Amino acid sequence: MQILPDDAQDAILVGRIWRPEVGGPCLVAHKAGHLYDITSRDVPTMRDLLELDDCCGYVTAKLAGAKALISLDALMENSLGSDADTALMHFLAPCDLQAVKACGVTFASSMIERVIEEQAAGDPARAEALRVRCLDIIGSRLSDLEAGSAAAQKVKQALISEGMWSQYLEVGIGPDAEVFTKAQPLSAIGWGADAGLHPASSWNNPEPEIVLAVNSTGQIRGVTLGNDVNLRDIEGRSALLLGKAKDNNASCVIGPFIRLFDDRFDLNRVQNAELRLQITGKDGFTLEGESLMREISRSPTELVAQTISVNHQYPDGFMLFLGTMFAPTKDRGAKGEGFTHETGDVVTISCPDIGMLQNQMKPSGECRHWTFGLSAFMRNLSERGLV
C-alpha cells in the first residue's frame, strides 16, 4: 500500500508516532521506508519544529547517522483500527500543540450543497429537488466569481431578490471566510485509526482536504491531508449546531505526514494539487471523487491571513483545513437521498504530491476514546527530560 508522495525520495516528511517504551509520542522523519526519531530537548514537539527558521535543515541533520526506529510497513500494520495495541508503535496525527481550524464553503460545488442542506433543514429526502432548483438559480452565477468582489456583491443582491440568499453563500462569496475550530489540540487521529461518526447522524460524508501546517507567525511550513468528517443533517438543521456536526470523538483525521516546504516543494504545488477520494463499503458500494485546488474560491494565503492577524494570535501555530469541492450526490439507498456513510466504510484520500490517508468509519463512541490530552503530554515530556 503506497502512502507516500510519488517523489518520496525527494520529500521531507515529518510526523508523530506513539513510542510505548517512553509512554508517549515522538517526532519522526521518513527516509527510505523507515522512520527515525528526531525528537530533542530543543525540539520536543511538532510545534517547536515548525517554529525553527530552518526546520528542513534540522530534520536533515537529525537523520544523518540516526538509527531507524521501525519500518513504514510495520508501522502501518500496527496502526490499523482503534484497537491498535498501545504496546506497539503506531501513527498519531502529525500535529500536537497546534489549534485545529477549518475553512468551510471554499469551493462552488460544495457551496451549493451547503445551501441545499440548509434549505432541506437536514432532510436528505428533499435534497434532489432542491439541488435542481439551486443549480438552476445559483450555479451559473458562481463560475469564476471572486469572493468579496463587486461582482460577487451584485450576485448577492440578485439572489436576495429571488429568495435564494443563504448564510453559506455569505461566507462563500462574501468578504469574510468561514473559519471554525474543528478539534482540540491533540484530539485529531492519524493514519489507520478508526474515524468517528456521531450516531445521531443519518446523512453524512467525508471531506477530503489539504491541511496547512502554520507556525505562530503565520508562515506556512508544510502540508498534509485531512478528513473533515461532516454531518450534513445536523448542520443542515441549524448552522448553530456546527460544533456538534464537526467536533466529535475521532472525527478529525490528519496525516500521515507533514510534507515540509523546501526547494523542491512549495505553495505553488499545493495550489495546483489534485486530491482523490475513494469510499469502499462492506456492502460493496464504492464511490470516487476529487477536489481540485485550482478551483478554490480563496487562496491558501488569504485563508491563513483571515485566520491569524493582529486581531487573533496562535502562539503554538495551527493546522488549517482548506475546504473541499467534494459533495457526494450518488445514491446509496433511497433514490434522491444521495450518499451517507455506513459503519465499516474505508475512506482513502490521496494526492500524488502529499501521500495517502486511510481510515475506517465507526460510530464515534466505538472509536478509541481520547485520553492523552495536554496535561498528560506535558507530564510525559517532563518525565523524559524534554521540557
C-alpha positions in Angstrom: 0.0 0.0 0.0 1.6 3.3 -1.1 1.0 6.1 1.4 4.0 8.3 0.4 4.2 11.0 -2.2 5.2 9.9 -5.7 8.6 11.7 -5.2 9.1 10.5 -1.7 12.8 10.2 -2.2 13.0 14.0 -2.5 10.3 14.8 0.1 11.0 15.9 3.7 8.3 14.1 5.6 7.8 14.5 9.3 5.2 13.1 11.7 4.4 11.7 15.1 4.2 8.2 16.4 3.5 6.6 19.7 6.5 5.1 21.4 5.4 2.6 24.1 8.9 2.5 25.7 8.6 6.2 26.7 4.9 6.1 27.2 4.2 8.9 24.8 4.7 10.5 21.3 7.9 11.3 19.5 8.7 13.2 16.3 9.7 11.2 13.4 11.1 11.7 9.9 10.8 9.3 7.0 13.7 8.1 5.0 13.9 5.2 2.5 10.9 3.2 4.0 11.9 3.7 7.7 11.0 6.1 10.5 13.7 7.9 12.6 13.2 9.6 15.9 14.1 13.3 15.6 12.8 14.5 19.0 15.3 16.5 21.1 15.2 18.8 24.1 15.4 21.8 21.8 12.6 20.4 19.6 10.3 18.2 21.7 7.1 18.9 19.8 5.9 19.4 16.2 5.0 23.0 17.2 8.7 23.6 18.1 9.9 22.0 14.8 7.7 24.3 12.7 8.9 27.4 14.6 12.5 26.8 13.5 14.0 29.2 10.9 15.3 26.1 9.1 13.1 23.2 10.0 14.3 21.2 6.9 17.9 21.7 7.9 17.1 20.4 11.4 15.5 17.2 10.0 18.3 16.6 7.6 20.9 16.9 10.4 19.0 14.6 12.8 18.7 11.9 10.1 22.4 11.9 9.5 23.7 8.8 11.2 20.5 8.1 13.0 19.2 4.5 13.7 15.8 3.5 12.3 13.0 3.0 14.8 10.7 1.0 12.7 9.9 0.3 9.0 7.0 2.1 7.5 5.3 -1.2 6.6 5.4 -2.4 10.2 4.1 1.0 11.5 1.2 0.8 9.1 0.3 -2.7 10.2 0.4 -1.6 13.9 -1.8 1.4 13.2 -4.9 -0.2 11.8 -8.1 0.3 13.8 -9.0 1.7 17.2 -7.8 -1.5 18.9 -4.3 -1.0 17.7 -2.1 -2.1 20.6 -0.7 0.8 22.6 2.2 -1.5 23.4 3.2 -1.1 19.7 4.4 1.9 17.8 1.7 3.4 15.7 0.8 6.5 13.8 -0.5 9.6 15.5 -1.8 12.8 13.8 1.3 14.8 12.8 0.3 17.9 14.8 0.4 18.3 18.6 0.0 21.7 20.3 -1.4 23.5 17.3 -5.0 24.7 17.2 -7.0 22.7 14.6 -9.0 25.1 12.4 -11.0 24.5 9.3 -12.4 26.6 6.4 -15.8 25.9 5.0 -17.6 26.8 1.8 -14.4 27.4 -0.2 -15.5 25.7 -3.4 -18.5 26.5 -5.6 -19.8 22.9 -5.8 -19.7 22.4 -2.0 -21.2 25.9 -1.5 -24.3 24.8 -3.4 -24.6 21.6 -1.3 -24.4 23.6 1.9 -27.3 25.8 0.6 -29.2 22.5 -0.2 -28.6 21.2 3.4 -29.9 24.5 4.8 -33.0 24.6 2.5 -33.7 20.9 3.3 -33.3 21.5 7.0 -31.3 18.3 7.2 -33.8 16.1 5.4 -32.0 14.1 2.7 -35.3 13.2 1.0 -35.7 16.8 -0.1 -32.2 17.2 -1.4 -32.6 16.2 -5.1 -35.5 18.6 -5.9 -33.6 21.4 -4.1 -30.4 20.6 -6.0 -32.1 21.1 -9.4 -33.6 24.4 -8.3 -30.3 25.7 -6.7 -28.2 24.7 -9.7 -30.7 26.5 -12.0 -30.7 29.7 -10.0 -27.2 29.8 -8.3 -24.9 27.5 -10.3 -24.2 29.5 -13.4 -23.6 32.7 -11.3 -20.7 31.3 -9.3 -18.4 30.4 -12.1 -15.1 32.3 -11.8 -16.7 34.6 -9.2 -14.1 36.2 -6.9 -15.1 36.1 -3.3 -15.7 39.6 -1.8 -15.6 41.4 -5.2 -18.0 44.0 -6.5 -19.3 41.3 -9.0 -20.0 39.0 -6.0 -21.9 41.8 -4.3 -24.1 42.1 -7.4 -24.8 38.4 -7.5 -25.7 38.6 -3.8 -28.3 41.3 -4.4 -29.8 39.3 -7.3 -30.1 36.1 -5.2 -31.7 38.0 -2.3 -34.3 39.3 -4.7 -35.0 35.7 -5.8 -35.2 34.5 -2.2 -32.2 32.3 -2.6 -29.6 34.1 -0.4 -28.0 31.9 2.3 -25.5 32.3 5.2 -23.4 29.7 3.3 -23.3 32.0 0.2 -22.3 34.9 2.5 -19.1 33.1 3.6 -18.6 31.6 0.1 -18.6 34.7 -2.0 -18.7 37.5 0.6 -15.7 39.3 2.1 -15.2 37.1 5.1 -14.3 33.4 5.0 -15.7 30.8 7.3 -13.0 29.6 9.7 -14.1 27.4 12.6 -12.5 25.2 15.3 -12.5 21.6 14.1 -10.9 19.9 17.0 -8.9 20.5 20.2 -5.1 20.2 20.2 -4.0 16.5 20.4 -7.5 15.2 19.7 -7.0 14.5 15.9 -6.4 10.9 14.9 -3.8 9.7 12.4 -3.4 7.2 9.6 -5.2 3.9 10.1 -7.2 4.7 13.3 -10.9 4.3 13.2 -12.7 7.6 12.3 -15.8 8.6 14.2 -19.4 9.4 13.1 -21.8 10.7 15.7 -24.6 8.0 15.9 -27.3 10.8 15.8 -26.5 11.4 12.1 -28.0 9.6 9.2 -26.8 11.9 6.4 -23.1 12.4 6.4 -19.9 12.2 4.3 -16.1 12.5 4.3 -14.5 15.8 3.3 -11.0 15.2 1.7 -8.9 18.3 2.2 -5.4 19.7 2.2 -4.3 20.8 5.6 -1.7 23.6 6.1 0.8 23.5 8.9 1.2 27.1 10.0 3.5 28.4 12.7 2.9 31.2 15.2 4.0 34.0 12.8 1.6 32.8 10.1 4.2 31.1 8.0 3.0 28.0 6.1 5.7 25.5 6.7 4.2 22.4 5.1 1.0 20.5 4.2 -0.7 17.2 4.9 -4.0 15.5 4.2 -7.2 15.6 6.3 -10.7 14.3 6.5 -13.1 16.9 7.9 -15.9 14.4 8.7 -19.2 16.2 8.0 -22.7 15.5 9.4 -25.0 17.0 6.8 -28.3 16.5 8.6 -27.1 18.0 11.9 -25.6 21.1 10.4 -28.4 21.4 7.9 -31.0 21.7 10.8 -29.1 24.7 12.1 -25.7 26.2 11.5 -25.6 26.8 15.2 -25.1 23.0 15.5 -21.8 23.3 13.7 -19.9 22.2 16.8 -21.9 19.0 17.1 -21.7 18.4 13.4 -17.9 18.8 13.3 -16.2 18.1 16.6 -16.8 14.5 17.9 -14.6 11.7 19.1 -12.2 10.7 16.3 -14.0 12.9 13.8 -10.8 14.9 12.8 -8.4 12.9 10.7 -4.9 14.2 9.8 -1.9 12.6 8.2 0.1 10.6 7.6 3.0 13.1 7.4 3.5 16.8 7.1 5.5 17.4 3.9 7.7 20.4 4.7 8.2 23.2 2.1 11.7 23.2 0.6 13.4 24.0 -2.7 11.5 21.1 -4.5 8.1 21.6 -3.0 6.3 24.9 -2.3 2.9 26.5 -2.1 2.6 26.7 -5.9 2.5 22.9 -6.0 -0.2 22.9 -3.3 -2.4 25.4 -5.3 -2.4 23.0 -8.2 -2.8 19.8 -6.3 -5.5 17.2 -7.1 -7.0 15.2 -4.2 -8.6 11.9 -4.9 -11.2 10.2 -2.7 -12.4 6.6 -2.7 -15.0 5.1 -0.4 -15.4 1.4 -0.2 -18.2 -0.1 1.9 -18.7 -3.6 3.3 -21.9 -3.7 1.3 -19.9 -3.5 -2.0 -20.7 0.2 -2.5 -17.9 2.3 -4.0 -17.7 6.0 -4.6 -14.9 8.1 -6.1 -14.5 11.8 -6.1 -11.9 14.6 -6.4 -11.1 18.0 -5.1 -9.1 20.3 -7.4 -7.2 23.1 -5.6 -7.2 25.3 -8.6 -10.9 25.7 -8.2 -10.8 27.1 -4.7 -12.5 30.4 -4.3 -9.9 31.9 -1.9 -6.2 31.3 -2.0 -4.5 29.4 0.9 -2.6 32.6 1.8 -5.8 34.6 2.1 -7.4 31.9 4.3 -4.3 32.0 6.5 -4.5 35.8 6.7 -8.1 35.6 7.7 -7.2 33.1 10.5 -4.2 34.8 12.1 -3.6 38.5 12.3 -3.1 41.3 14.8 -6.6 40.6 16.0 -6.1 36.8 16.6 -2.8 35.1 17.6 -1.8 31.5 17.7 1.3 31.2 19.8 1.5 27.4 19.1 0.6 27.7 15.5 -2.4 26.0 13.8 -3.4 23.4 11.3 -5.8 24.7 8.7 -8.2 22.6 6.7 -8.7 24.4 3.3 -12.2 23.0 2.5 -13.3 20.6 -0.2 -15.2 20.7 -3.5 -16.3 17.1 -2.9 -20.1 16.9 -2.2 -21.4 13.3 -2.9 -24.7 13.0 -4.6 -24.6 9.4 -5.8 -27.5 7.5 -4.2 -26.5 4.7 -1.8 -30.0 3.9 -0.5 -33.3 5.6 -1.5 -33.4 7.4 -4.8 -32.7 11.1 -4.5 -31.2 10.9 -1.0 -27.6 10.8 -2.1 -24.7 9.3 -0.1 -24.3 8.6 3.6 -21.7 6.6 5.5 -22.2 3.1 6.9 -20.1 1.5 9.6 -17.1 -0.1 8.1 -16.6 2.2 5.2 -13.0 2.6 4.2 -12.1 6.2 3.2 -8.9 6.7 1.2 -7.7 10.3 0.4 -4.7 10.6 -1.8 -2.6 13.3 -3.5 0.5 12.5 -5.6 2.4 15.3 -4.0 1.5 14.6 -0.4 0.7 10.9 0.1 -2.3 8.9 1.2 -4.6 8.9 4.3 -6.8 5.9 5.0 -9.2 5.2 7.8 -12.3 3.1 8.5 -15.6 4.7 9.8 -17.2 3.7 13.0 -19.7 5.3 15.5 -17.7 7.9 17.4 -18.4 6.2 20.8 -16.9 2.9 19.5 -13.6 4.6 18.4 -10.7 4.7 20.7 -11.5 7.3 23.4 -9.2 10.3 23.6 -7.4 10.2 26.9 -3.9 11.6 26.2 -4.5 15.3 26.5 -2.3 18.4 27.1 -1.7 17.6 30.8 -0.7 14.0 30.1 1.6 15.3 27.2 3.3 17.9 29.4 3.9 15.4 32.2 5.3 12.8 29.7 7.7 15.4 28.2 8.8 16.4 31.7 9.5 12.8 32.8 11.6 12.3 29.6 13.6 15.4 30.4 12.4 17.2 27.2 10.9 20.2 28.9 
